[in-house]
């Protein structure tokens, strides 16, 4: 059996598919088009989940900081929506 394989970093990077969980599939299932989220909300939510789920296998603390920045943007968006 040939265990040498080249990872597909474009279509299926391993850091998004750990422990049988596909981050993109999760987002598609839990945040469907008809789910009532705006594009911006979906973008921020997806980025938070993406960065937190991969931080140990990719960029460490930098990915956690990216997740925090996206969560902050989502919070600011939600506060603006409450005021309008």
C-alpha positions in Angstrom: 0.0 0.0 0.0 1.4 3.4 -1.0 1.2 5.7 2.0 2.9 8.6 0.1 0.3 11.0 -1.2 0.3 14.6 -2.1 -2.2 16.7 -0.1 -4.7 18.7 -2.0 -4.2 22.1 -0.4 -6.8 23.8 -2.6 -9.8 21.5 -2.4 -9.3 19.5 0.8 -6.6 20.8 3.1 -6.1 18.4 6.0 -6.3 21.3 8.6 -10.0 21.6 7.7 -10.8 17.9 7.9 -9.7 16.7 11.3 -11.4 13.8 13.1 -13.9 13.2 10.3 -15.3 16.8 10.5 -15.3 18.9 7.4 -15.5 22.6 8.4 -17.1 23.6 5.1 -19.7 20.8 5.4 -20.5 21.8 8.9 -21.0 25.4 7.9 -23.2 24.5 5.0 -25.4 22.2 7.2 -25.7 24.6 10.2 -26.0 27.9 8.3 -28.2 27.2 5.2 -29.1 29.9 2.7 -32.5 30.2 4.1 -31.2 30.4 7.7 -31.7 34.1 8.1 -28.1 35.1 8.4 -26.7 38.0 6.3 -23.6 37.4 4.1 -21.5 39.4 6.6 -22.8 37.4 9.6 -22.1 34.1 7.8 -18.7 35.2 6.8 -17.7 36.1 10.4 -19.2 33.0 11.9 -17.5 30.8 9.3 -14.2 32.5 10.0 -14.4 32.1 13.7 -15.2 28.4 13.4 -12.5 27.9 10.7 -9.7 29.7 12.6 -10.5 28.0 16.0 -10.8 24.6 14.5 -7.4 24.7 12.7 -5.2 26.7 15.1 -3.2 23.8 16.5 -2.5 22.5 13.0 -1.8 25.6 11.1 -0.9 29.1 12.6 -1.3 28.7 16.3 -1.9 31.9 18.2 -2.2 33.9 15.0 -5.3 31.9 14.0 -6.8 32.4 17.5 -6.2 36.2 17.1 -7.9 36.0 13.7 -10.9 34.2 15.2 -11.1 36.9 17.9 -11.0 39.7 15.3 -13.8 38.1 13.4 -15.9 37.6 16.5 -15.3 41.2 17.4 -16.6 42.2 14.0 -19.7 40.0 14.4 -20.4 41.6 17.8 -20.1 45.1 16.4 -22.4 44.1 13.6 -25.0 42.7 16.0 -24.8 45.8 18.2 -25.3 48.0 15.2 -28.4 45.9 14.2 -29.8 46.3 17.7 -29.5 50.1 17.5 -31.3 50.4 14.2 
